[in-house]
Amino acid sequence: MNETTIIKTSNLVKRYRGRAAVENLNLNITKGEIYGFLGPNGAGKTTTIRMLLGLITPTSGNIEVFGQNLRKNKLQILRKVGSLVESPSYYGHLSAVDNLEVIRRILDAPKSRIPEVLRIVSLMGEEKRPVKGFSLGMKQRLGIAAALLGNPELLILDEPTNGLDPSGIQEIRSLIKSLPGEQGITVMVSSHLLSEIEQMAGTVGIIRQGQMVYQDSIVNLQQQAAGEMRLAVSEPEAAMFLANRRGCEGVLQDGRLVVSRMSDARVALLVKELVENGHAIYRVEERRQSLEDFFLQVVGREQS
């Protein structure tokens, strides 16, 4: 395994009564990145995360975390992992500090760690209030603070923005984005919302019916979801032949020349050549396929 790889799964399978919740899943998460684990509800995200945390046992396959086999080195690995799966647990009548103190004693973390994590999640000034008076976003941040108490190298978050209002989503998103750079933590965050993953993660893995159907950088995802260039020209058919000779894969739609999306330099060159060959250019417009549409194509509309 590459020394920068934090999580690697090989043909990971989890079956319940013969039904595969996760099937032949191959995850690859590198050090210092935010990895977005994306898929519709029921796709197998939480099942995968529970296997990564040793909460359930895989039916077959292998999990390596920090270059070690999870089954053989479970306790050693989990000491360096923080997690928030579904909703955080807390004692409503206790303050944020007292809730963290309970967990700190279990982890045997230094007392100085409590103000440190409260600062990281921006709860300083609210730390002595009973948690039952916290907003949902504040409770989520407290849950992340608890996950950070043990000073983990890896943080796994399952749907951390679920149910939050736009302000709370922004708070959690900003917090997650700050963790790799400011705390040196690798983050795996699951969501069913592509828009959220797009704004946080550098790499995305898309899961459908327990199977990985896409795993690459967000940049490459955006490029694959790129749309097309539409040109209104005086002689569309002749313009199409010229575009094809230049390797631009042009087709005619509604009397317009349509080519796959290109760099600005290639568009300028195509327009220049069309003009030089006697074509009048009336309009050039770009039509982008939204990432949401691309996501629906990948996972299947019936799964969304």
MARZAKE-127150 format. One record per residue: residue in three letters; x, y, z of N, C-alpha, C in turn. Coordinates in steps of 0.05 Angstrom, whole numbers, plus 32768, in hexadecimal, padded with zeros to 4 digits. Atoms other than C-alpha are relative to their C-alpha. Layout:
REM residues N
AlaXYZXYZXYZ...
***
This chain:
REM residues 304
Met80117FE88000800080008000801280198000Asn7FF27FE68000801780477FF07FFF800C801CGlu7FFF7FF57FE4802D806980317FED80178004Thr80137FEA7FFD7FFE80A380227FE37FF78000Thr801B800B80007FC18075801E7FF77FFC801DIle800B80037FE57F96807A805D7FEC7FEA8002Ile8014801680017F5C804C804B80027FF27FE5Lys8001801080197F5E801480187FEF7FE78006Thr801080187FFD7F287FE0801180037FF07FE6Ser7FFD801180177F2D7FA47FE37FE87FEC7FFFAsn8017801180047EEE7F827FC97FEF7FFC8019Leu800F80007FE77EC87F9480087FE37FF87FFCVal801B800A80037E867F6E80107FF27FFF801BLys801080057FE87E4F7F7080447FE47FF77FF7Arg801A800B80077E127F44803C7FEE7FFC8019Tyr801480057FEB7DD37F4180667FEB7FED7FF4Arg8013801480097DAA7F01805C80017FFC7FE2Gly7FFB8005801D7DC87EF880177FFF80197FEFArg80027FE780107DBC7F408001801A80108005Ala7FE77FF07FFE7DFB7F697FF37FFA801D8005Ala80027FE47FFA7DFA7FAC80168018800F7FF5Val7FE77FF5800C7E427FB87FFF800C7FE97FF0Glu7FF7801580117E607F917FC6801A80087FF1Asn7FE77FFC800E7EA97F8F7FAE8008801D7FFFLeu7FFA7FE47FFF7EB77FD57FC6801E80058004Asn7FE47FFA7FFF7EFC7FF17FBA8004801E8004Leu7FFB7FE47FF87F0980327FDF801E80068000Asn7FE47FF87FFF7F4A80597FDA8001801D8009Ile80007FE57FF57F5380968007801C80078008Thr7FE47FF87FFB7F9580BB800A800280148016Lys7FFB7FEF7FE97FB480E280437FFB801E7FF9Gly80037FE380027F9F812B804D7FEA80097FEEGlu80157FF880127F63812A801E7FE57FFF800FIle801C80037FF87F18813380287FF47FEE7FEBTyr800C801480137EF880F680087FE280008004Gly801D800080007EAF80FD7FF77FF47FE57FF8Phe800C801B80057E8880BB7FFC7FE380057FFALeu801A7FF6800A7E4A80C87FD37FEF7FE97FF6Gly80128014800A7E0D80A07FC47FE38005800APro801B7FFD7FF77DC1809D7FCA7FFC7FF3801BAsn8007800D7FE77DA1808B800C7FFC7FE27FFBGly8002801C80037DA68040801580147FF37FEDAla7FEC800A80137DE280397FE680157FEF800DGly7FEC80107FF27E0E801A801C80168011800DLys7FEC7FEE7FF47E348057803680047FFA801EThr7FFD80047FE37E26804D8080800A7FE48006Thr7FF5801B7FFC7E328002807B801E7FFF7FFCThr7FE37FFF80067E768010805C800E800D8017Ile7FF37FF27FEB7E878042809280017FF0801AArg800080117FE87E73801280C980157FEA7FFEMet7FEA801480037EA27FDE80AC801B800D8004Leu7FE67FF27FFD7EDA801280A880068005801ELeu7FFD7FFA7FE47ECF802080F280007FE78011Gly800080197FF17ECD7FD781067FE77FFB800FLeu801980047FF27E857FDC811D7FF17FE87FF6Ile800B8018800B7E6F7FA480EF80167FF27FF0Thr7FEB8010800D7E977F6C80CF7FF97FFB7FE3Pro80068006801D7E9D7F6680837FFB7FE37FFCThr8004801C80097E837F27806280197FF67FF3Ser7FE68007800C7EC37F268039800E801A7FF7Gly7FF07FE980087EF97F54801F801380098016Asn7FEB7FF77FEE7F307F7B80417FFE801E8004Ile7FFF7FE47FF97F357FBE8064801C8006800BGlu7FE77FF77FF57F787FE1806F7FFE801D8006Val7FFF7FE57FF77F7E80218097801B8006800BPhe7FE47FF97FF97FC1804480A080137FEA7FF8Gly7FEE801580097FDF800A807A7FFE7FE68010Gln800380177FEF7FC77FD780AD7FE57FF37FFCAsn8019800F80027F937FA180AA7FED80068017Leu80127FF87FEA7F567FB880D17FF87FE98012Arg800880177FF07F427F7380E880167FF88014Lys7FEA80097FEF7F877F648105800A80168013Asn7FF57FEA7FF07F977FAA81217FEB80148007Lys80177FEF7FFD7F537FC58132800480168015Leu7FFD7FEC7FEA7F627FE88175801680147FF9Gln7FEA7FEE80077FA48005815D7FF880147FEBIle80097FEE80167F838022811F7FEB8014800BLeu80167FEF7FF77F44803D8141800880168014Arg7FF67FEA7FEF7F6D80658173800780197FF0Lys7FF97FE980117F7F809281387FEA80087FEEVal80177FF980117F398097811B7FEA800D8011Gly80177FF47FF47F0180C6812E7FE87FFD7FEESer8017800580117EBA80BD81167FE7800D800BLeu801B7FF77FF97E7480D981167FED7FF27FEDVal8012801080117E4180A780FC7FE480078008Glu801C7FF77FFC7DFA80C180F5800080178015Ser80027FEA7FEE7DE680EF812F80127FFD8018Pro7FEE80027FE97E16810081687FF07FF9801ASer800C80067FE67E0780E581AE800A80148014Tyr7FF87FEC7FEC7E07811681E87FEC7FFF8017Tyr80127FFD7FE87DEA8124822D7FF6801C7FFFGly800C7FE580047DBA815E8223800380138018His7FFF7FEF7FE87DBE8177826B801C80098007Leu7FE47FF87FFB7E0A817B826A800980147FEBSer7FF47FED80127E3481B1824B80117FF27FEBAla7FEE800B80147E6081A8820E801A7FF5800DVal7FE780097FF27E9D81A4823C7FFC7FE6800EAsp800480187FF07E7E817082697FFB7FE87FEEAsn8004801680137E678146822D801B7FF67FF5Leu7FE68008800B7EAE8147821180117FF48016Glu7FF0800C7FEA7ECB813782567FFA7FE38003Val8007801C7FFF7EA480F68257800F7FF07FECIle7FF2800F80157EC380E18215801E80018004Arg7FE37FFD7FFB7F0780FC8228800A7FEB8013Arg7FF780147FED7F0B80CE826380017FE47FF4Ile8000801A800D7EF88092823980197FFD7FEELeu7FE9800180127F2E80A48206801B8004800EAsp7FE87FFA7FF17F6080B8823C801080167FF1Ala7FF47FE9800D7F6E80F88215800780158014Pro7FF97FEA7FED7F90813482377FE980148002Lys80157FED7FFB7F6181678256800280197FEESer7FFB7FE980127F80819D822A7FF37FFC7FE5Arg800B8006801B7F61817B81EE7FE3800B7FFEIle801C7FF780017F1A819282017FFF801D7FF5Pro80017FE5800C7F2681DD81F5800B80017FE4Glu7FF58001801C7F4E81CC81B77FEA7FF87FECVal8014800980137F1581A681967FE880147FFFLeu80157FEC80007EE281DA81AC800780187FEEArg7FF77FEA80117F0C820F81897FFE7FF77FE3Ile8000800A801C7F1281E4814A7FE480017FF5Val801C8001800B7EC681DD81447FF1801A8007Ser800C7FE57FFB7EB9822681597FE97FFF8015Leu801480007FEB7E9382178199800A800E801AMet7FF77FF07FE97EBD824181C87FED80178005Gly80147FED7FF97E8E826F81ED7FE57FF38005Glu8018800F7FFC7E57823B81EC80047FE78010Glu7FF8801A7FF57E7C820482107FF37FFA801BLys800C80067FE67E58820C82537FE27FFF8000Arg801D800180037E11820E82387FF77FE28000Pro800A801B80047DE681CF823F7FFC7FFA7FE2Val80018007801C7DE981AA81FD7FE37FFF7FF5Lys801C8001800A7D9D81A381FA7FF7801B7FF4Gly80077FE6800B7D9B81ED81E9800F80077FE6Phe7FF17FFC80187DCA81E681AE7FEF7FFD7FE7Ser800D8005801A7DB381EC8166800A7FE57FF5Leu7FF88019800B7DB881AE813B801C80027FF4Gly7FE57FFC800A7DF681CA8119801580008015Met7FEE80007FE97E1781D7815C80047FE4800BLys7FFE801C7FF77E08818F817180117FF07FEEGln7FEE800F80137E2881758131801D80088004Arg7FE57FF77FFB7E6581A0813F800B7FF4801ALeu7FF7800D7FE77E688184818680067FE37FFBGly7FFA801C80077E64813E8168801B7FFD7FF2Ile7FE68001800D7EA0814E813C801680068014Ala7FED7FFB7FEB7EC4816B817880067FE7800FAla7FFC80197FF27EBA8129819C80117FED7FEFAla7FF1801280127ED58104815F801D80097FFELeu7FE57FF580027F1381318161800F7FFE801ALeu7FF380007FE67F22812781AB80197FEF8001Gly7FE980127FFF7F5180ED81A0801780087FEDAsn7FEC7FF680137F7A8117816E80047FEC7FE9Pro7FFE801580157F6B80E88134800F800A7FE7Glu7FF47FFA801A7F8F80E480F27FEC7FFD7FEALeu8015800480137F5080CE80CF7FE58005800DLeu801A7FFA7FF67F0A80E980D87FEB7FF67FEBIle8015800B80117ECD80C480BC7FE5800B8008Leu80197FF37FFA7E8C80EA80B87FE97FF67FEEAsp8016800B800F7E4A80CB80A37FE980147FFFGlu80157FED80047E1980FE8087800080168015Pro7FFE7FED7FEB7E31813680B57FEE80197FFDThr80117FE880047E04816C80957FE37FF87FFEAsn801B800A80047DC5814180947FED800F8014Gly80147FF37FEF7D89816980AE8006801C8009Leu7FF87FE57FF87DAE81AA80B77FF480157FEDAsp80097FEA80117D9581ED809E8018800B7FF1Pro7FE97FF680117DC08214806B8017800B8011Ser7FEA7FF57FEF7DE6823880A280107FEA800EGly7FF280167FF37DF681F880C780117FF07FECIle7FF0800E80157E0C81D780868019800F7FFAGln7FE87FF080067E3B8210807880147FFE8017Glu7FEE80037FE97E59820B80BE800F7FE67FFFIle7FF3801B80007E6681C080B980137FFE7FE8Arg7FF0800180197E8081C78071801B800F8005Ser7FE87FF17FFC7EB281FD808580127FF28014Leu7FF0800F7FEC7EC981D480C1800E7FE97FF3Ile7FF48017800D7ED581968098801680087FEDLys7FEC7FF780137EFB81BC806280198009800ESer7FE87FF67FF27F2A81D9809780117FEA800CLeu7FF280157FF17F3E819680B6801A7FF67FF4Pro7FE6800A800B7F72817C8085801780148002Gly7FEB7FEC7FFF7F9881BD808080098009801BGlu7FFA7FF57FE57F9381D580C880077FEB8014Gln7FFC80157FEC7F92819380ED800F7FE77FF5Gly7FF28016800C7FB4816380BC7FF07FE68000Ile801180177FFE7F78813580BE7FF57FF87FE4Thr800D800B80187F60810980847FE37FFC8007Val801D80017FFB7F14810D807E7FF27FEF7FEBMet8013800E80117EE280DC80617FE480098008Val801A7FF67FFA7E9D80FB805D7FEC7FF57FEDSer8014800C80117E5F80D880437FE880147FFDSer80177FEF80057E2280FB80257FF07FF47FE9His8010800780187DE980EF7FF57FFC80197FEELeu80037FE7800F7DEF81387FDC801A80067FF2Leu7FE97FFA80107E2081437FA4800A801D8004Ser7FF87FE47FFD7E1F818E7FAE801180048019Glu7FF07FFD7FE87E3A81867FF4801C7FF47FFCIle7FE6800C80057E7281567FE0801180117FEEGlu7FF17FF080137E8581827FA6800D8018800DGln7FF57FE87FF37E9181BD7FD580147FF98016Met7FEE80087FEB7EBA8195800780177FEF7FF7Ala7FED801580047EDF815B7FE9801280057FE8Gly7FEE800080177F1A81537FBA7FFD7FE77FF0Thr8004801A800E7F0A810B7FA97FE47FF68007Val801B800B7FFB7EC780E97FA27FFE7FE37FF8Gly8007801C80067EB180A17FA47FE17FFE7FFFIle801D800280027E6A80947F8B7FF87FE28002Ile8009801B7FFB7E4780557FA47FE37FFD7FF8Arg801C800680087E0880367F877FFB7FE38006Gln8008801C7FFA7DE67FF87FA280187FF0800AGly7FEA800D7FF37E247FE87FCA80197FFE7FF0Gln7FE9800280127E547FED7F8F800B801C7FF9Met7FF37FE780087E8780237F7F7FFC80047FE1Val80057FFC801C7E7280417F3C801180187FF5Tyr7FEF7FEA80087EA1807E7F3B801380078017Gln7FEC7FF77FEC7EE180917F60801680107FF3Asp7FEC7FEE800D7F0B80CC7F4B7FFF801B800DSer7FFF7FE57FF57F1B81147F597FE780107FF8Ile80177FEE80077EE481497F5B8005800E7FE6Val7FF97FF280197F09816D7F237FF97FEE7FE8Asn8006801280167F0481307EF67FE27FFB7FFDLeu801D800380007EBB81277F0A7FF380177FF1Gln800A7FE8800D7EAD816E7EF5800580007FE2Gln7FF98002801C7ED181637EB37FEE7FEC7FF1Gln80118014800D7EA981257EA47FE380097FFEAla801B7FF580017E69814A7EB47FFD80197FEEAla80007FE880117E7D81837E867FEC7FFD7FE9Gly8015800180157E4981967E52800B80037FE4Glu7FFA7FFE801C7E4F81AE7E0B8001801D7FF8Met7FFF7FE5800C7E5D81EB7DDF7FED80007FE9Arg80147FFE80167E2582017DB08007801A7FF0Leu7FF97FEA80127E36822E7D757FEA80057FEBAla80127FF980167E0382527D4A8011800C7FEAVal7FEE7FF880167E2682597D077FEF80027FE6Ser800E7FFB80197E12826D7CC07FFC7FE67FF0Glu80028019800F7E1F82287CA180067FE98012Pro7FFB80147FEB7E1781F47CD7800C7FE67FF6Glu7FF6801980097E2381B67CAE801E80017FF8Ala7FE47FFC80077E6481D07C8F801280048018Ala7FF17FFB7FE77E7981E87CD480057FE6800FMet7FFD801A7FF37E6E81A27CF080177FF07FF4Phe7FEA800F800D7E9C81837CBC801B800C8007Leu7FE67FF37FF97ED281B67CCB80077FF9801DAla7FFB80077FE47ECB81AA7D16800A7FE48004Asn7FF8801C7FFE7ED0815F7D0D801C7FFB7FF6Arg7FE58003800B7F0E81667CE28015800A8014Arg7FEE7FF67FEB7F2D818D7D1C7FFF7FF0801AGly800180127FE87F1C81557D4D7FED800A8016Cys80117FF47FEC7EE4817B7D707FE57FF18004Glu801880117FFD7EAD81457D687FE680108000Gly80187FEF80027E7781747D507FE87FF07FF4Val8019800B800A7E2E81617D437FED80177FFCLeu80147FEC80047DF181887D2C7FE87FFA8011Gln801880027FF07DB781957D5B7FF0801A7FFDAsp80127FE880037D7D81C47D4B800E80167FEFGly7FF37FEC80127DA781E57D148018800D800CArg7FE87FF57FF47DE281F27D4280167FEB8001Leu7FE880117FFD7E2881D67D4680047FFB801EVal7FFC80077FE47E3081B17D88801A7FEF8002Val7FE7800F7FFC7E75819A7D9F80047FFC801ESer7FFB80057FE47E8D817B7DE0800F8017800CArg7FF37FE97FF37EA581AD7E13801E7FFF7FFDMet7FE37FFF80057EEC81C47E05800C80178011Ser7FF37FEA7FF27F1F81F27E247FFA801A7FF1Asp80057FE5800C7F18823D7E17801280037FE7Ala7FEE7FFD80167F55823A7DEA7FF77FF17FE7Arg800A801080177F3782037DBD7FE7800C7FF5Val80187FF2800A7EF582287DB9800880187FEFAla7FF77FE9800F7F1982677DA3800C7FF87FE5Leu7FF4800980197F4082407D6F7FEB7FF67FECLeu8016800A80127F01821E7D537FF180187FF4Val800E7FE9800A7EDD82617D4E8011800F7FEBLys7FEE7FF280127F1A82807D2C80007FF27FE4Glu7FFF800F80197F1D82487CF87FE580017FF1Leu801A7FFE800D7ED2824B7CEB7FFE801B7FF2Val80017FE5800C7ED782977CDE801280017FE7Glu7FED7FFF80167F14828E7CB27FF57FF07FE8Asn800B801080167EEC825B7C897FE5800B7FF7Gly80177FF2800B7EB4828C7C7C7FE67FFC8010His801880047FF07E8382797CB47FFB80198011Ala80087FEB7FEE7E5C82AF7CD97FF97FF3801BIle8006800B7FE67E5A82A07D247FEC8013800ETyr80157FF07FF37E1982B87D4380007FFE801EArg800180037FE37E1F829C7D8880117FE78008Val7FF280177FF47E4C826F7DB37FF77FFE801DGlu800980037FE47E2F82537DF380087FE5800BGlu7FF880197FF27E44821F7E267FE87FF6800FArg8015800D7FF07E1281EF7E42800C7FEB8012Arg7FF480137FED7E2881CA7E807FEB7FED800AGln801080147FF27E0C818A7E9A80068004801ESer7FFB7FFC7FE37E0281947EE5800C7FE6800BLeu7FF580177FF37E2881667F137FEA7FEE800BGlu801780107FF67DE581517F2F7FF67FED7FEAAsp8009801180177DD081387EEA80147FE97FFBPhe7FEC801580047E1281137EE37FFE7FEB8016Phe800380127FEA7E0980F57F287FE87FED7FFCLeu8018801180057DC380DC7F1580067FEC7FEAGln7FF8801380157DE180BD7ED680107FE9800CVal7FEE80147FF47E1580997F007FF17FEC8011Val800D80127FEC7DE8807E7F377FE67FF57FF5Gly80198009800B7DAA80767F0C7FE98010800DArg80157FEF7FF57D6D80A27F137FEE7FF28013Glu8012800E7FEE7D45806C7F34800B7FFD801CGln7FF380027FE67D78806C7F6D8000801A800FSer7FFD7FE67FF47D7580B67F7B7FE880068013
***
